[in-house]
Amino acid sequence: MGIVGRLLTFGGHYVACDMPTSIVIRLADKNDAAAIAAISRKTFYDTFAAQNTPGNMQLFMDNVFTEAALMAEVGAEGNIFLVAVADGDMVGYARLREAPHPPGLDDAPSIELARIYALQSMVGKGIGKALMQQCIDTARKQGKQVIWLGVWEHNRHAIDFYTKWGFEKFAAHDFVLGNDVQKDWLMKKAL
């Protein structure tokens, strides 16, 4: 059926329509932490393993992207996790967080879109679209004027997705994956 045609709100949740299955976006709680950590590790590995050495991937997964560290983020102050559920299964999530303004971003009230992940099998089925819309709506409800993110300069699929949503590159910074120093673009969208 393709991507989502529209989003309907039911009891504060977004439900994507025109899909083989409906997608419910809801606020996560501590009970979702293990599932969020599992999706984080799986999607990160599936997305980036082919472009990075096994050693650097293993170092990053074992030292930075651990299950315990990821679980600790859920419910931590300054973090908002939104989960996407389809047919009763968590299939993706987004993490918004209060973070210091990076260089190049003015002093307007802002929030970082730190992650937006969907299981590989769900890419192209409206999960990212539904999560992004809820992130933007959440940021606006909090009075934010800017939403920003970091994305690997070689992740063309993600950059194209963000550009379609109106994000523009405003800076870059280093991201260390294992022992490899990579470049992330910083992108922002005015709300």
Backbone bond lengths (Angstrom), bond angles and torsions (degrees), N, CA, C in turn:
res aa  C-N    CA-C-N  psi(-1)  N-CA   C-N-CA  omega(-1)  CA-C   N-CA-C  phi
1 M - - - 1.430 - - 1.520 113.03 -
2 G 1.321 117.89 -15.41 1.447 118.18 177.97 1.516 112.51 92.87
3 I 1.318 114.61 -162.01 1.451 119.16 -175.83 1.522 111.31 -83.90
4 V 1.290 114.21 169.67 1.457 121.74 -175.26 1.521 110.54 -61.54
5 G 1.315 116.33 135.24 1.450 121.35 177.59 1.507 111.95 -88.46
6 R 1.316 118.56 -34.16 1.459 121.67 -179.38 1.526 108.72 -159.87
7 L 1.318 115.54 166.55 1.455 121.69 176.95 1.515 108.29 -119.55
8 L 1.296 116.27 134.83 1.457 121.83 176.48 1.517 108.25 -113.08
9 T 1.320 117.25 145.52 1.457 121.34 178.52 1.519 109.59 -103.41
10 F 1.323 115.24 128.20 1.455 122.29 175.76 1.510 107.51 -130.42
11 G 1.318 117.22 112.59 1.466 120.99 177.15 1.515 112.85 57.26
12 G 1.322 118.02 36.50 1.453 120.75 178.64 1.514 113.96 85.81
13 H 1.318 118.51 -5.39 1.456 121.90 178.43 1.518 108.82 -101.38
14 Y 1.318 116.05 146.99 1.454 120.59 174.47 1.511 108.65 -93.51
15 V 1.303 115.92 132.88 1.459 121.50 178.11 1.518 106.78 -121.41
16 A 1.330 116.80 121.34 1.458 120.89 179.29 1.515 109.17 -82.93
17 C 1.323 115.16 136.77 1.460 120.89 -178.89 1.521 109.61 -111.92
18 D 1.323 116.42 177.03 1.458 123.00 -178.88 1.522 111.57 62.71
19 M 1.294 117.22 33.01 1.459 123.37 179.60 1.523 108.09 -125.76
20 P 1.335 116.38 158.14 1.458 118.24 174.70 1.527 111.22 -60.07
21 T 1.331 116.65 -31.13 1.467 122.07 176.14 1.517 107.53 -130.85
22 S 1.322 117.84 156.48 1.459 119.82 175.95 1.528 109.33 -87.11
23 I 1.306 115.20 151.49 1.456 122.61 -179.71 1.514 107.52 -116.56
24 V 1.302 116.91 122.17 1.451 122.05 177.43 1.524 107.76 -105.99
25 I 1.330 116.11 128.62 1.456 121.63 175.43 1.518 107.00 -106.35
26 R 1.338 116.05 125.00 1.457 119.93 -179.73 1.522 109.83 -138.88
27 L 1.328 114.72 162.10 1.452 121.54 176.44 1.529 108.83 -70.35
28 A 1.322 116.36 134.10 1.460 120.82 179.04 1.516 110.53 -82.61
29 D 1.324 115.27 158.49 1.458 121.14 171.77 1.522 108.74 -133.68
30 K 1.320 116.63 -179.56 1.475 121.51 -176.64 1.526 112.48 -55.76
31 N 1.343 117.67 -29.24 1.465 120.20 179.34 1.524 112.05 -66.46
32 D 1.326 117.79 -17.36 1.461 122.27 179.70 1.525 112.59 -91.67
33 A 1.324 118.23 -5.28 1.463 122.07 -171.06 1.528 113.34 -57.46
34 A 1.316 118.41 -45.48 1.469 120.53 -178.01 1.526 110.97 -65.13
35 A 1.324 117.61 -41.74 1.470 120.89 179.23 1.527 110.84 -66.76
36 I 1.334 117.05 -39.45 1.467 120.64 177.38 1.524 109.99 -63.19
37 A 1.321 116.99 -44.06 1.465 120.33 178.85 1.527 111.06 -61.67
38 A 1.315 117.43 -41.87 1.467 120.96 179.64 1.528 111.22 -64.48
39 I 1.331 117.09 -44.06 1.473 120.41 178.01 1.523 109.91 -64.67
40 S 1.319 117.26 -40.70 1.469 121.16 179.46 1.515 110.72 -56.64
41 R 1.315 115.78 -52.96 1.467 119.95 -176.22 1.529 111.23 -65.72
42 K 1.325 117.01 -42.57 1.467 120.00 -178.56 1.523 111.17 -65.69
43 T 1.330 117.41 -48.74 1.463 119.31 -176.33 1.529 111.44 -69.00
44 F 1.336 117.35 -37.81 1.464 119.46 178.10 1.525 109.69 -62.11
45 Y 1.316 116.05 -46.79 1.470 119.95 -179.75 1.530 110.90 -64.01
46 D 1.313 116.96 -48.18 1.471 120.72 -179.34 1.525 111.78 -59.69
47 T 1.320 117.59 -36.17 1.455 122.05 -176.21 1.527 112.58 -78.41
48 F 1.324 118.05 -38.10 1.461 120.00 -168.42 1.530 115.85 -114.46
49 A 1.310 119.80 -9.69 1.465 120.80 -176.02 1.529 112.62 -62.24
50 A 1.316 118.22 -38.20 1.471 120.87 -177.04 1.529 112.52 -67.35
51 Q 1.342 117.43 -25.02 1.467 120.60 -177.40 1.531 113.30 -99.62
52 N 1.314 117.48 1.90 1.456 121.40 -177.38 1.525 110.06 -133.13
53 T 1.322 115.91 159.61 1.458 119.20 -179.15 1.530 109.78 -72.16
54 P 1.335 116.57 150.62 1.471 118.92 176.58 1.529 112.27 -57.50
55 G 1.330 117.05 -36.35 1.458 120.40 -179.76 1.515 112.85 -64.95
56 N 1.326 116.82 -44.92 1.465 119.88 178.90 1.522 111.58 -67.48
57 M 1.321 116.47 -38.83 1.465 119.05 176.88 1.524 110.53 -62.03
58 Q 1.326 117.09 -45.19 1.465 121.26 -178.61 1.526 111.30 -63.63
59 L 1.328 116.94 -43.11 1.467 120.27 177.99 1.527 111.08 -59.38
60 F 1.324 116.80 -45.56 1.454 120.79 -179.19 1.525 111.11 -64.93
61 M 1.324 116.54 -46.56 1.463 120.77 -178.32 1.534 111.16 -64.80
62 D 1.325 117.64 -37.74 1.469 121.77 -176.98 1.523 113.79 -80.37
63 N 1.342 117.66 -26.42 1.457 120.17 -173.53 1.528 114.78 -110.90
64 V 1.315 118.02 -28.99 1.456 120.88 -175.97 1.524 111.54 -114.63
65 F 1.304 115.74 -48.81 1.464 121.56 -172.62 1.530 110.48 -98.00
66 T 1.326 115.83 50.02 1.466 120.21 -177.84 1.527 110.10 -80.35
67 E 1.307 115.27 157.28 1.466 120.20 177.97 1.526 110.68 -60.02
68 A 1.327 116.61 -42.76 1.469 120.28 -178.86 1.534 111.32 -63.75
69 A 1.328 117.51 -43.69 1.473 120.82 179.87 1.526 110.83 -64.52
70 L 1.312 116.54 -42.64 1.460 120.50 179.89 1.525 111.53 -65.47
71 M 1.320 116.57 -41.19 1.466 120.11 178.75 1.525 111.25 -64.93
72 A 1.331 117.62 -35.46 1.469 121.65 -179.31 1.524 111.86 -66.24
73 E 1.329 117.96 -25.95 1.468 121.11 179.83 1.529 112.02 -67.94
74 V 1.330 116.31 -32.94 1.467 120.50 -176.65 1.524 108.90 -69.59
75 G 1.303 116.64 120.69 1.447 121.55 -179.04 1.521 114.00 88.13
76 A 1.345 117.25 -6.67 1.462 119.81 178.47 1.526 109.79 -70.91
77 E 1.304 116.15 147.89 1.464 121.66 -178.80 1.526 110.35 -56.19
78 G 1.331 115.18 138.42 1.458 121.12 178.47 1.508 114.69 85.13
79 N 1.328 117.89 0.72 1.457 122.73 -179.85 1.524 110.67 -113.92
80 I 1.318 115.53 140.30 1.466 122.40 171.96 1.524 106.21 -127.38
81 F 1.309 115.98 121.49 1.460 120.56 176.16 1.523 109.39 -109.88
82 L 1.314 115.20 130.58 1.456 123.01 175.13 1.518 107.27 -115.60
83 V 1.328 116.79 130.66 1.463 119.66 -179.51 1.522 110.06 -111.41
84 A 1.333 114.28 146.60 1.462 122.10 175.41 1.519 107.48 -104.24
85 V 1.332 115.71 126.95 1.462 121.52 -178.87 1.520 108.20 -122.09
86 A 1.331 116.47 129.23 1.464 122.24 176.01 1.520 107.63 -128.83
87 D 1.307 115.92 128.46 1.469 121.91 -179.17 1.524 112.22 51.97
88 G 1.322 116.39 38.13 1.456 121.35 176.72 1.520 115.40 83.02
89 D 1.342 118.38 -3.68 1.462 121.82 -178.78 1.518 110.87 -111.28
90 M 1.336 116.37 139.12 1.453 119.97 174.03 1.525 107.88 -71.30
91 V 1.332 115.98 126.10 1.470 120.67 -175.93 1.527 112.05 -121.78
92 G 1.323 117.06 -2.28 1.452 120.32 178.50 1.512 110.17 179.73
93 Y 1.328 115.27 173.11 1.455 119.98 177.27 1.517 109.79 -161.73
94 A 1.311 115.00 165.77 1.462 122.62 172.99 1.518 108.20 -132.15
95 R 1.323 114.94 148.29 1.466 121.20 177.48 1.525 108.29 -123.72
96 L 1.291 115.97 119.28 1.461 122.82 171.09 1.517 106.65 -102.38
97 R 1.337 116.48 142.40 1.463 117.39 177.27 1.517 110.91 -148.26
98 E 1.309 112.80 146.68 1.454 120.49 171.85 1.522 106.07 -73.62
99 A 1.319 116.90 125.54 1.457 120.73 -177.73 1.519 109.11 -143.74
100 P 1.324 117.42 154.66 1.469 119.46 176.53 1.537 109.92 -58.85
101 H 1.332 115.22 145.76 1.469 119.40 177.09 1.518 109.58 -62.90
102 P 1.324 117.88 128.79 1.464 118.86 173.72 1.529 109.89 -75.23
103 P 1.325 117.45 159.99 1.464 119.59 175.82 1.539 109.49 -56.30
104 G 1.314 115.22 140.37 1.459 119.89 178.99 1.513 114.00 95.02
105 L 1.316 116.70 -7.17 1.466 120.58 177.48 1.526 107.37 -107.45
106 D 1.307 116.76 128.52 1.468 119.33 -177.49 1.524 110.78 -67.67
107 D 1.305 115.82 -174.90 1.465 120.55 -176.00 1.516 114.58 -87.71
108 A 1.335 118.06 12.08 1.464 120.84 177.62 1.528 108.88 -61.91
109 P 1.328 118.21 145.27 1.469 120.11 176.85 1.534 109.95 -55.49
110 S 1.330 115.67 125.38 1.464 119.57 -175.20 1.521 110.99 -139.35
111 I 1.321 114.39 166.37 1.459 122.12 175.95 1.517 107.92 -143.07
112 E 1.315 115.86 146.07 1.461 121.14 179.69 1.528 110.60 -91.92
113 L 1.314 116.06 134.06 1.461 122.03 167.57 1.524 104.40 -90.23
114 A 1.326 115.52 92.78 1.457 121.57 -171.85 1.524 112.82 -75.81
115 R 1.322 117.17 -30.89 1.474 121.16 177.19 1.509 109.61 -153.75
116 I 1.314 114.80 145.71 1.461 121.91 167.50 1.523 104.73 -144.14
117 Y 1.310 116.47 106.28 1.465 122.96 -171.94 1.526 110.33 -124.39
118 A 1.317 114.94 141.48 1.465 121.96 171.67 1.522 107.52 -134.10
119 L 1.322 115.98 144.72 1.458 119.57 175.79 1.524 109.25 -56.41
120 Q 1.322 116.64 143.41 1.464 122.20 -177.80 1.526 111.75 -52.15
121 S 1.320 117.26 -38.83 1.465 121.20 -178.84 1.528 112.73 -68.21
122 M 1.329 117.33 -13.48 1.461 121.82 -177.75 1.528 113.13 -106.62
123 V 1.324 117.26 -2.80 1.464 120.37 179.63 1.526 108.96 -63.35
124 G 1.320 116.00 133.74 1.462 121.43 -179.32 1.518 113.67 87.69
125 K 1.331 117.45 5.21 1.464 120.85 -177.67 1.524 112.99 -111.05
126 G 1.335 116.59 16.25 1.455 120.45 174.48 1.516 115.79 93.62
127 I 1.329 118.27 -0.11 1.464 120.65 -179.12 1.531 109.87 -64.17
128 G 1.327 116.79 -50.72 1.462 121.04 -179.42 1.516 111.93 -60.51
129 K 1.313 116.53 -41.14 1.466 121.08 179.82 1.529 110.92 -62.92
130 A 1.312 117.03 -45.90 1.460 121.06 -179.80 1.532 110.90 -65.13
131 L 1.343 116.90 -42.14 1.459 120.14 178.71 1.527 110.95 -65.80
132 M 1.329 117.41 -43.63 1.463 120.13 -179.06 1.524 110.96 -61.84
133 Q 1.329 117.02 -43.48 1.464 119.05 179.75 1.523 111.06 -61.37
134 Q 1.321 116.73 -41.53 1.466 119.26 179.26 1.523 111.06 -67.95
135 C 1.331 118.76 -36.08 1.466 121.64 176.88 1.524 110.62 -62.30
136 I 1.315 116.65 -45.59 1.466 121.27 179.22 1.525 110.30 -63.35
137 D 1.326 116.59 -45.57 1.468 120.35 178.35 1.524 111.28 -60.93
138 T 1.322 117.41 -42.17 1.466 122.12 179.49 1.522 110.82 -63.90
139 A 1.322 116.89 -44.43 1.467 121.00 178.86 1.523 110.85 -61.50
140 R 1.322 116.98 -43.08 1.470 120.25 178.73 1.529 111.44 -63.43
141 K 1.339 116.52 -42.02 1.468 120.11 179.69 1.519 111.52 -62.53
142 Q 1.318 116.70 -27.44 1.468 121.32 178.22 1.527 112.41 -86.21
143 G 1.318 116.52 2.47 1.454 120.35 178.86 1.520 114.75 79.99
144 K 1.323 117.28 17.03 1.458 120.34 178.83 1.528 109.64 -75.50
145 Q 1.309 115.32 147.07 1.461 121.11 177.73 1.518 112.28 -106.32
146 V 1.336 116.07 -14.94 1.464 121.58 -178.66 1.524 108.62 -140.65
147 I 1.329 115.56 140.08 1.463 122.04 169.09 1.528 105.30 -119.60
148 W 1.335 116.89 135.62 1.459 120.07 -176.41 1.524 110.23 -137.22
149 L 1.323 115.69 164.77 1.459 121.47 -177.08 1.516 110.23 -156.88
150 G 1.333 115.20 167.35 1.457 122.73 172.00 1.521 108.49 -117.49
151 V 1.336 116.74 139.87 1.463 121.84 -179.00 1.528 108.63 -143.48
152 W 1.322 116.78 137.42 1.462 121.74 -179.85 1.519 109.25 -58.61
153 E 1.313 116.60 131.91 1.465 121.72 -176.31 1.528 113.45 -58.43
154 H 1.315 118.57 -20.22 1.466 121.94 -179.83 1.529 113.10 -98.72
155 N 1.322 117.70 2.87 1.470 121.18 179.71 1.540 108.28 -91.29
156 R 1.324 114.86 74.61 1.462 121.94 -174.52 1.527 112.20 -59.54
157 H 1.325 117.27 -39.71 1.468 121.02 -179.68 1.535 110.33 -58.44
158 A 1.326 116.50 -47.01 1.467 120.63 -179.49 1.532 110.76 -68.18
159 I 1.317 117.15 -43.10 1.470 120.23 179.68 1.523 110.25 -59.44
160 D 1.320 116.84 -43.85 1.474 120.29 178.05 1.526 111.21 -61.68
161 F 1.334 116.98 -41.77 1.463 121.62 178.25 1.526 110.25 -60.16
162 Y 1.329 117.33 -48.62 1.463 120.71 -178.69 1.523 111.66 -65.41
163 T 1.319 116.72 -38.75 1.463 120.44 179.00 1.528 110.86 -62.26
164 K 1.328 117.22 -39.99 1.470 120.39 177.32 1.526 111.44 -61.91
165 W 1.304 117.91 -27.25 1.464 122.64 178.59 1.521 112.32 -87.16
166 G 1.330 117.27 1.09 1.461 120.32 176.40 1.513 115.16 94.94
167 F 1.321 118.71 10.53 1.459 121.42 176.47 1.528 109.50 -77.37
168 E 1.336 115.42 143.73 1.450 121.94 178.87 1.523 109.39 -128.61
169 K 1.331 115.88 142.68 1.466 120.57 177.32 1.524 108.76 -68.18
170 F 1.350 115.77 135.02 1.462 119.56 176.66 1.522 112.84 -129.17
171 A 1.320 118.24 -12.21 1.460 121.61 179.86 1.527 108.70 -169.52
172 A 1.317 115.74 -175.76 1.465 121.93 175.11 1.526 107.68 -146.30
173 H 1.327 115.54 158.07 1.456 119.84 175.17 1.519 108.91 -150.87
174 D 1.331 115.42 166.94 1.459 120.87 -179.72 1.522 110.58 -82.24
175 F 1.320 114.59 144.36 1.466 123.34 174.16 1.521 105.61 -130.74
176 V 1.318 117.07 126.77 1.457 120.50 -177.60 1.521 109.50 -101.44
177 L 1.333 115.68 118.25 1.460 122.16 177.06 1.524 106.48 -111.50
178 G 1.330 115.86 104.34 1.462 119.68 -174.00 1.514 109.04 67.18
179 N 1.336 116.20 -114.07 1.464 121.54 176.80 1.530 111.89 -108.87
180 D 1.314 117.26 6.69 1.458 122.22 -175.78 1.531 110.26 -99.96
181 V 1.322 116.21 118.95 1.467 120.66 176.77 1.529 107.41 -86.72
182 Q 1.336 115.35 117.01 1.457 121.95 -177.68 1.523 109.16 -114.29
183 K 1.310 115.87 168.66 1.466 121.43 -179.24 1.519 109.55 -109.43
184 D 1.321 116.00 126.45 1.464 123.06 172.56 1.520 108.75 -105.48
185 W 1.312 115.91 136.43 1.460 120.78 169.89 1.511 108.14 -80.60
186 L 1.309 117.36 141.55 1.452 121.78 169.35 1.518 106.74 -100.75
187 M 1.334 115.94 128.82 1.456 122.14 -177.56 1.518 108.77 -125.90
188 K 1.334 116.40 146.87 1.461 120.57 -178.97 1.507 110.62 -135.50
189 K 1.321 115.03 158.19 1.443 123.04 175.66 1.522 108.00 -137.01
190 A 1.326 116.19 129.51 1.458 120.49 174.42 1.524 107.81 -76.57
191 L 1.332 115.35 138.99 1.471 120.23 -178.54 1.534 110.69 -102.87
